[in-house]
């Protein structure tokens, strides 16, 4: 006998993610903070020194869960990666874990609602359909710019591509390479937290907006937009 798949089974992962994200916003907002990292720094260093490989695995898994469930503390996790593992391999742990977590929520959103939303937008037509088609025609550039210039919150940038039918491969690749510049900056800040702790200060995260840092990032974003502009000029010509 033919069987029909229960649509709620497909939606269960993204519904669980949404529920955990809401609970985490209330229950964990004070757990993943700079003060918490400062209080537990000695025990974290001892754990890392006792078993580096296992500590690396636990850190990557924890960071991935934070991103996949949109829990508070991603910035603190990035600083922790630099503090515990240095700029290298800390930046690889941070970027890799963030990418895996982003892919997880992208897949959950696409399976649960994304495919249906994308199909309805295409069928309905209008401005939303034109925007969807424009994003599809320029997926590499659009997705990379979204990561390089994070004016869109990270968790929304994980959901939006699923709702417009973006390619998984392109989403994963642009996420990995697009968050490397910011990841390098915050991981390097984390790598210098030992001195910050010794002075009893807090790290200056506004460094990301320093001209010598934000300038090259915006330059990469402009370079990513170049194919879109060239396509437009060709059509107009």
N, C-alpha and C positions, 0 to 999 in steps of 0.2 A: 504494500500500500504506500502511496506517496506521502511523504511527511513534509510539513511546513515548519520552517525554523521559527522559533519564538523570537521576535525582534527584541524583546527585553533581555534575552541572554546576550545579544550583541551589545546592548547598551549598558549591561551591568558593569563592565570595567570603568567606563567613563563616569557612571553614577557613583561608583565607589570612590573614584578619585575626587569627584566633587564633594562628596560627604567628608572625606578625610581632610580635604583642603579647608573646608569650613571649620571643622573641629580644630585643626591645627592652628588656624588663625587666632583662635581664642585660647587654646591650651598651651601652645608652644612658643608664643611670641616672646616670652621672657627667657626661654630655655636656650635659644640660639642667639646669643648676644655677645658683644665684645667683653662685657663684664664676666659673663659665664666662661668665655675662653680664657680670660685672665686668671680666674679662680682655679681652673682645672689644668692650667698649662703644664704644671710639673707632672701630674699623673699622665697626661697625654704624651709628654716626651718620654716618660718611663715606659709606657706601653709601646711606643714606636721603637725605642732602643731594645726592648726585650724581644721583639719579633717584627722586624721591618717588613717582611713580605706579608704577614698576616695583617699588620697595621695598615699597610697600603690597600689590601683587599677590603678591609672593613671601612676605610675612609671612602674609597670609590663607591662601594655599595650604599653607604649612608648618603653621600652626595647625590647619587642617582635617585634614591628614594625621595630626597628633599625636592628635587626638580620634578620627578614624575608625579608627585602628589601636590605640587605647588605649595609646599610648606614654607613658612617663614624661615629665613636663615641662609639663603643661597650665598649672599655676600660674605657672611661670617664663615661659611664653609670654604669659600675660595681663599679667604685670609688664612684659615686653618691649614689648607693644603700647602700654602707657601711657608707658614710657620713650621710645620712638621717636616716637610720634605724639600724645602728650598725652592728656588725658582725652577730648577730642573732636578727631579722629575715632577715637581709639584704642579707646574702648568699643564703637563700632559695628563696628570690625574684629574685636575679640575676640568679641563676642556673635554676630556673623554667621558667623564662621569656626567657632565652637563648635557653632552650630546646624546648619550644613552637614555637619560631621563626624558629629554625632549622627544626623542623618537618614540618612547613608550607612551607618552601622553598623546602624541600625534596619532599613533596607531589606534589607541583606545577611542579617541574622538572620531576618527574616520570610520571605524567599525560601528560605533554607536549611532552617530548622527551625521557625520561628515558626508558620507556618500549620498544620503537622502537629501541633505541640504544643497549639495552641489547640483544634484539632478533637478531639484525644484527651481533653483536659480536659473539654470539653463533653459528649462521649459517655460518659465514665466517671462523671460526676456526683460527688456528695459535696461535701465542704468546699471542695476546689479549684475545682470548678465554680461553687459559690456565690460564692466570692471573685472568680472571673473575671467572673461576671455583675454582681457589685456594682461592679467596676471599670468595666465597660462602661456601666453605668447612670449612673455619675458620672465619666466620663472627663475632662471638663474640669477638675473640681475635683481629682481624684486625681493627674492628671499635673502640674497646676500646683503642688500642694502638694509633690510629689516634687522639683520643681526649686527651689522657694523654700526648703524646709527639707531640705538635702541630707544627710539621715541615711543615705540609700542612696548608695553610691559612684556617681560620674557614669557610668561605663561600664556598671554594672548597671542604672542608670536608663534607659540606651539599649536594653538587651536585654529587660528585663522587659516593657515594653509590647508588644514584638513577639511575645512568647510568649503573651500573653493576647488578641491580636487587636485591639490598639488602632488607631484611625484614624490614618493618616499625617498628614493635615492637622491634626488636633488635637494629635498628638505634636509636630509642627514648631512650631505656634503657641505651645503652652504651654512648649516648650523655649526659644524665643526670648525671650518675655516673662518667663518664670520665672527665667532666669539673669541678667537685667538688673541687679537689685539687687546681687547679689554681684559681677557684672562691673564695676559702677560703683566699688565699694569697692576691688577689687584693681587696677583700671586707674588709679584716683587714687593708690594707693600707688606704682604704677610710674611715674606722672608725676613723682613727687617723688624718684626714685632718684638724680638728679644730686647732690642734697645728701647723700644717704646714702653714695654713693660717695666724695664729697669728705671725709666724716668717717671713712671706712674702716669703716663699720658695716654691718649687715644689716637689711633691712626688718622691721618688726613686723607679721606677718600675723595676729596674734591680735586686731587691731583689729576684725575682723569680729564678734567676740563682745562688743564694747563695747556697753553698754546702749542708747546713742543710735543704734546701727546695727542690732543684732540685734532690738531692740524693734519698729521699723517693719516689718522683714522678717517677724517672727512675726505681726504684725498683719495683713499681707497674706495670710499662710497661713491665719489664722483666718477672714478674709473669704472666701477661696477655699473653705473648708469649709462656709460658711453654706448654700449650696444643698443640700448633702448632709443637713445637719441639718433643713432645712425639709421635704425630702422625707420624712424619717423621721417628723417630727411629723405630717405629713399622713396617712401610712399608719396611724400609731397612733390618730389622731383618727377 
